[in-house]
Amino acid sequence: MMIVKVKSKEGSLTIPVPYTVLRMGSGILTSNFVQRKMKGWLNKNGGHSGAHPSQKEDFDPDGSRFGIELLLSILEDRNTKEAIRQLVQELQRCKGTVLVDVQAKDGTKVFIKL
């Protein structure tokens, strides 16, 4: 089980994330249904996913559209689902490992442990 802890001046939050939830989440993200919905959302909101090459490209200044299209291209790869599944299996074998332990200038702390 992965433990995510966030502490701030207002309070603290501890979220236990079972590996089953990670496996289900990765399956959902790599499903064809979700990929089709994300492409439709991009096209509906003026994205250029699947747009004709002769159309003028208009990118967001922050590159968020590019990031979403990059994520979609990674998730479409057939090897991605298998790689994510293997990653979750390896995470299960590394119990007790601290993945993230950071503190912001405002005193907010984030701690992620396997």
Short mmCIF file of the C-alpha atoms (twelve columns), coordinates in Angstrom:
data_MODEL
# 
_entry.id   MODEL 
# 
loop_
_atom_site.group_PDB 
_atom_site.id 
_atom_site.type_symbol 
_atom_site.label_atom_id 
_atom_site.label_alt_id 
_atom_site.label_comp_id 
_atom_site.label_asym_id 
_atom_site.label_seq_id 
_atom_site.Cartn_x 
_atom_site.Cartn_y 
_atom_site.Cartn_z 
_atom_site.pdbx_PDB_model_num 
ATOM 1   C CA . MET A 1   0.000   0.000  0.000   1 
ATOM 2   C CA . MET A 2   1.265   3.445  -0.916  1 
ATOM 3   C CA . ILE A 3   0.874   6.150  1.741   1 
ATOM 4   C CA . VAL A 4   0.531   9.778  0.642   1 
ATOM 5   C CA . LYS A 5   0.812   12.413 3.403   1 
ATOM 6   C CA . VAL A 6   0.303   16.130 2.895   1 
ATOM 7   C CA . LYS A 7   0.814   18.534 5.795   1 
ATOM 8   C CA . SER A 8   0.125   22.238 5.702   1 
ATOM 9   C CA . LYS A 9   -0.591  24.991 8.183   1 
ATOM 10  C CA . GLU A 10  -4.337  24.367 7.816   1 
ATOM 11  C CA . GLY A 11  -4.107  20.642 8.572   1 
ATOM 12  C CA . SER A 12  -2.806  17.322 7.409   1 
ATOM 13  C CA . LEU A 13  -4.130  14.665 5.074   1 
ATOM 14  C CA . THR A 14  -3.099  11.019 4.870   1 
ATOM 15  C CA . ILE A 15  -4.279  8.941  1.919   1 
ATOM 16  C CA . PRO A 16  -3.618  5.200  1.777   1 
ATOM 17  C CA . VAL A 17  -3.560  4.020  -1.852  1 
ATOM 18  C CA . PRO A 18  -3.872  0.249  -2.298  1 
ATOM 19  C CA . TYR A 19  -1.982  -1.291 -5.216  1 
ATOM 20  C CA . THR A 20  -5.316  -2.594 -6.507  1 
ATOM 21  C CA . VAL A 21  -6.415  1.012  -7.048  1 
ATOM 22  C CA . LEU A 22  -3.158  1.730  -8.918  1 
ATOM 23  C CA . ARG A 23  -3.715  -1.287 -11.183 1 
ATOM 24  C CA . MET A 24  -7.333  -0.293 -11.871 1 
ATOM 25  C CA . GLY A 25  -6.337  3.314  -12.541 1 
ATOM 26  C CA . SER A 26  -3.640  2.298  -14.996 1 
ATOM 27  C CA . GLY A 27  -6.099  -0.009 -16.769 1 
ATOM 28  C CA . ILE A 28  -8.614  2.800  -17.063 1 
ATOM 29  C CA . LEU A 29  -6.049  5.307  -18.350 1 
ATOM 30  C CA . THR A 30  -4.775  2.924  -21.007 1 
ATOM 31  C CA . SER A 31  -8.247  1.802  -22.152 1 
ATOM 32  C CA . ASN A 32  -9.408  2.620  -25.667 1 
ATOM 33  C CA . PHE A 33  -12.637 4.133  -24.308 1 
ATOM 34  C CA . VAL A 34  -10.821 6.771  -22.237 1 
ATOM 35  C CA . GLN A 35  -8.448  7.558  -25.105 1 
ATOM 36  C CA . ARG A 36  -11.392 8.136  -27.468 1 
ATOM 37  C CA . LYS A 37  -13.081 10.401 -24.898 1 
ATOM 38  C CA . MET A 38  -9.889  12.425 -24.389 1 
ATOM 39  C CA . LYS A 39  -9.440  12.856 -28.151 1 
ATOM 40  C CA . GLY A 40  -13.058 13.973 -28.446 1 
ATOM 41  C CA . TRP A 41  -12.571 16.428 -25.599 1 
ATOM 42  C CA . LEU A 42  -9.460  17.842 -27.282 1 
ATOM 43  C CA . ASN A 43  -11.267 18.270 -30.596 1 
ATOM 44  C CA . LYS A 44  -14.324 19.797 -28.911 1 
ATOM 45  C CA . ASN A 45  -12.204 22.348 -27.056 1 
ATOM 46  C CA . GLY A 46  -10.225 23.447 -30.108 1 
ATOM 47  C CA . GLY A 47  -7.408  20.917 -29.807 1 
ATOM 48  C CA . HIS A 48  -5.455  19.743 -32.819 1 
ATOM 49  C CA . SER A 49  -5.486  16.015 -32.137 1 
ATOM 50  C CA . GLY A 50  -6.129  14.445 -35.523 1 
ATOM 51  C CA . ALA A 51  -6.474  17.834 -37.231 1 
ATOM 52  C CA . HIS A 52  -5.646  18.322 -40.892 1 
ATOM 53  C CA . PRO A 53  -1.964  19.312 -41.408 1 
ATOM 54  C CA . SER A 54  -2.888  22.307 -43.578 1 
ATOM 55  C CA . GLN A 55  -4.771  23.930 -40.692 1 
ATOM 56  C CA . LYS A 56  -2.894  26.641 -38.839 1 
ATOM 57  C CA . GLU A 57  -1.728  25.387 -35.457 1 
ATOM 58  C CA . ASP A 58  -2.505  27.623 -32.503 1 
ATOM 59  C CA . PHE A 59  -0.726  26.439 -29.347 1 
ATOM 60  C CA . ASP A 60  -1.498  27.493 -25.791 1 
ATOM 61  C CA . PRO A 61  1.259   29.608 -24.238 1 
ATOM 62  C CA . ASP A 62  1.612   27.127 -21.371 1 
ATOM 63  C CA . GLY A 63  1.744   24.108 -23.691 1 
ATOM 64  C CA . SER A 64  -1.061  22.251 -21.896 1 
ATOM 65  C CA . ARG A 65  -2.592  21.064 -25.172 1 
ATOM 66  C CA . PHE A 66  0.776   19.741 -26.295 1 
ATOM 67  C CA . GLY A 67  1.166   17.921 -22.978 1 
ATOM 68  C CA . ILE A 68  -2.224  16.251 -23.325 1 
ATOM 69  C CA . GLU A 69  -1.477  15.175 -26.891 1 
ATOM 70  C CA . LEU A 70  1.891   13.784 -25.776 1 
ATOM 71  C CA . LEU A 71  0.200   11.850 -22.972 1 
ATOM 72  C CA . LEU A 72  -2.322  10.425 -25.435 1 
ATOM 73  C CA . SER A 73  0.424   9.297  -27.791 1 
ATOM 74  C CA . ILE A 74  2.204   7.534  -24.933 1 
ATOM 75  C CA . LEU A 75  -0.980  5.840  -23.721 1 
ATOM 76  C CA . GLU A 76  -1.809  4.640  -27.248 1 
ATOM 77  C CA . ASP A 77  1.397   2.607  -27.399 1 
ATOM 78  C CA . ARG A 78  0.644   -1.098 -26.846 1 
ATOM 79  C CA . ASN A 79  3.689   -1.574 -24.621 1 
ATOM 80  C CA . THR A 80  2.625   1.149  -22.189 1 
ATOM 81  C CA . LYS A 81  -0.080  -0.924 -20.480 1 
ATOM 82  C CA . GLU A 82  2.342   -3.812 -19.884 1 
ATOM 83  C CA . ALA A 83  5.078   -1.449 -18.657 1 
ATOM 84  C CA . ILE A 84  2.735   0.216  -16.155 1 
ATOM 85  C CA . ARG A 85  1.566   -3.189 -14.914 1 
ATOM 86  C CA . GLN A 86  5.177   -4.262 -14.362 1 
ATOM 87  C CA . LEU A 87  5.931   -0.961 -12.609 1 
ATOM 88  C CA . VAL A 88  3.127   -1.513 -10.099 1 
ATOM 89  C CA . GLN A 89  4.396   -5.068 -9.470  1 
ATOM 90  C CA . GLU A 90  7.902   -3.739 -8.785  1 
ATOM 91  C CA . LEU A 91  6.530   -1.061 -6.463  1 
ATOM 92  C CA . GLN A 92  4.896   -3.820 -4.421  1 
ATOM 93  C CA . ARG A 93  8.298   -5.474 -3.961  1 
ATOM 94  C CA . CYS A 94  9.927   -2.276 -2.644  1 
ATOM 95  C CA . LYS A 95  7.887   -1.804 0.518   1 
ATOM 96  C CA . GLY A 96  9.136   0.920  2.840   1 
ATOM 97  C CA . THR A 97  10.815  2.950  0.096   1 
ATOM 98  C CA . VAL A 98  10.285  6.714  0.293   1 
ATOM 99  C CA . LEU A 99  9.444   8.093  -3.152  1 
ATOM 100 C CA . VAL A 100 8.855   11.757 -2.281  1 
ATOM 101 C CA . ASP A 101 9.787   13.780 0.787   1 
ATOM 102 C CA . VAL A 102 9.681   17.510 0.040   1 
ATOM 103 C CA . GLN A 103 8.852   20.711 1.883   1 
ATOM 104 C CA . ALA A 104 7.746   23.964 0.242   1 
ATOM 105 C CA . LYS A 105 8.778   27.418 1.414   1 
ATOM 106 C CA . ASP A 106 5.323   27.968 2.903   1 
ATOM 107 C CA . GLY A 107 5.766   24.940 5.175   1 
ATOM 108 C CA . THR A 108 3.685   22.464 3.179   1 
ATOM 109 C CA . LYS A 109 5.160   18.961 3.295   1 
ATOM 110 C CA . VAL A 110 4.494   16.069 0.902   1 
ATOM 111 C CA . PHE A 111 5.593   12.543 1.799   1 
ATOM 112 C CA . ILE A 112 4.979   9.435  -0.337  1 
ATOM 113 C CA . LYS A 113 6.073   6.043  0.966   1 
ATOM 114 C CA . LEU A 114 5.509   2.557  -0.399  1 
# 
